[in-house]
Amino acid sequence: MATYDVRETTTDNSVSTKLDDEGYAIRTAQRKFTIVATPVGQDSLTVEDAATDSGTPTKLPALNEQHPWSTFLFVIDRNTSRISGTLFESVITYESDEFTPDEDDPLELPAKISWTSVQSDEGIDMDWFGNPLENIGTHEPIMGITRRISDLELTVQKNLLLFNPIVIMAYEGTVNSDTFLGAPPGVAFLSKIAATNAIKNDVPYWEVTVNVIFRQAFGDTPIPKTWHKRIKHEGFWEVRGTGFDKKTVRAKDDEKQYVTTPVLLDNQGRRLEEGAETFWQYFQVYDQRQFGPLGILP
């Protein structure tokens, strides 16, 4: 039995506006889909027709079908090609009727950009110089200390012809994996996306607002891990022995009693010697995505 798994590639959409010799404008838009078709060996025509069938969970738009996020764009072209044995790509092109462009066309306005500082109290386990917060002599960790963090927040407001609400789910709460406004990967955090539908001269569009927070790496934290969670590597268990004798055991103190406070560990899980430099663990808790394809900047 043949199956067709159709998925939209949300970051590869595009929109363009062209002016003809008579002063009329036409807008075109593209959406891209991937199709995994089994069994192997099917041709592009068969796959395109089958992926349009209502029996598939997600289907390719049919000719003359209206764009899901715009009421005046309709499918005029479908181009499906094979990428590999079972993988196909389909590019769907939409086009509007001719219209007279407005000098105050909201879609031609540049993005509005503003910067501000935002503060928050964040829990810390080290001082400004990267030293762990602990009692003198006993090295017992000190808990509950917070630090006021000042971040730089960017707000971008831009009018877009198309906006897929799935973008909010895909991007909100993610960190940049590409260079964004000069910031290296791992520094920018997309905190919020909002979109409001509007209409002018019978042309619908979206007023999109995006908030991005830029954070400076604290202490000796590597820049790509700016938004990672950083904690001391410590615990009540430690690794002892080597080779076949290597094992994990409960940590004991000098009196051969089980420790009641965690001991510091190295990058192999072995107990650190007294006075040794603390080893820090970094945990990625946010997904990373390329911010460039969002198209929120000029």
Secondary structure, DSSP 8 states (H G I E B T S, - for coil): --EEEEEEEEEEEEEEEEE-TTS-EEEEEEEEEEEEEESTT--HHHHHHHHHSTTSSS----TT-B-TT-TT-EEEEEEEEESSSSEEEEEEEEE---B---TT-GGGS--EEEEEEEEEEEE-SB-TTS-B-B-TTT--B----EEEEEEEEEEEEEEES---THHHHHHTTEEESS-BTTB-TTSEEEEEEEEEEEEETTEEEEEEEEEEEE----TT--GGGTTSEEEE-EESEEEE--GGG-EEEE-B-TTSSB-SS-EEB-TTS-B--TT----EEEE--S-EE-SGGG----
